[in-house]
Amino acid sequence: MEFNEKIRMLRRNAGLTQRQVADAVGVTYRTYQNYEAGASKPSGGVALRLAAALGVSTAAVSVKATTEE
């Protein structure tokens, strides 16, 4: 599952809107929309706040780079 799909699923499971998560994380609504659209990924600090806002571990929202083999 891609990062953007994962955070969308976690947000919906938490019963939150995109705006609520953006406010809780401290980013603009548009920035959070970009995360869910897959247009950008959060920095490490934002990912930590994102995990807290969604009530999950940091591992659940990890932003690992994929490697091609």
N, C-alpha and C positions, 0 to 999 in steps of 0.2 A: 504494500500500500504506500502510495506517495505521501510525502509530508502534508501537502495541502488537503488531500482526501482524509488523512488521519485527523487533522485538527478540525475539519468540518464535522466529521463523525463525533468526535469528542465534544464539540460545542453543542451539537444537536442533542446528544445524550444527556448533557448537563442542563438542557432546557434554556439555553442562553441565546440571545441574538448576537449578530456580529458587532453591533454597536456596544452592547454590554461588555463583551470580551475586550473590545478595543479600549473602552474606558477603564476597565480593570487593569489592563496591561500597560496603559499609558501611551498608546499610539493613536494616530488618527484613524477614523473609520475607514478611510480610503486605503491606508497602509494595511490594516487588517484584511480588507477585501482582497488586496494583492496577495497576501499570504494564502488565503483560501483559493484564489484563482491560480496559484502556482507561478505568479509573475515575480515574486520575490520571497526570500526566507528571512526570518528574524535573526538578529545577532544573538549571541549566547545569553546576554543579560535579559533580553526580551523573551527568549525561549523559557528562561526560568520563571519569569512573571506569568507567561502564558500557561505553563504547567500549573502554577498556583491558582490562576483564575479558573482553569478547567477542572481543578481538583484531582489532578493526576500526577504521577511521578515525572521527573524530568526525562527519564528514559522514554516515556510514552510520547513525548514531543521532541525527541532528539532530532537534530538537523544534521544527520551524517551525510557526508558526500558519498556518492556512489562511485565505485571504481569499475572500470571496464577491464576484463581479463581476456 
